C-alpha cells in the first residue's frame, strides 16, 4: 500500500482524514491520535453539540475504548 499525504489549510499535513465525528469516527480519531498518527476529523456541523448524542454504551464498546 502506498502512503500519501493530504494537505489542508495553512500547509499542515495529515496522515488520515476521517469524515464524520459520530461514535465510530470519534473513536477512530482518538485511537489513531494516541498512536501519533496525524488525523483530521471533518464534521458536517459548524458548531459544537450541547447535548449528548449517545445514550447507551455496550460492554464491547467500553472494552475497545479502554484499550
Residue pairs with C-beta under 8 A, 6 or more apart in sequence:
3 15
5 13
5 14
5 15
6 13
6 14
6 15
6 17
6 40
7 13
8 14
8 40
13 38
14 38
14 39
14 40
15 32
15 37
15 38
15 39
16 32
16 37
16 38
16 39
16 40
17 39
17 40
17 42
18 25
18 28
18 29
18 39
18 40
18 41
18 42
19 25
19 42
20 42
20 43
20 44
21 29
21 41
21 42
21 43
22 53
23 54
23 61
25 41
26 41
27 64
27 65
29 39
29 41
32 39
33 39
57 65
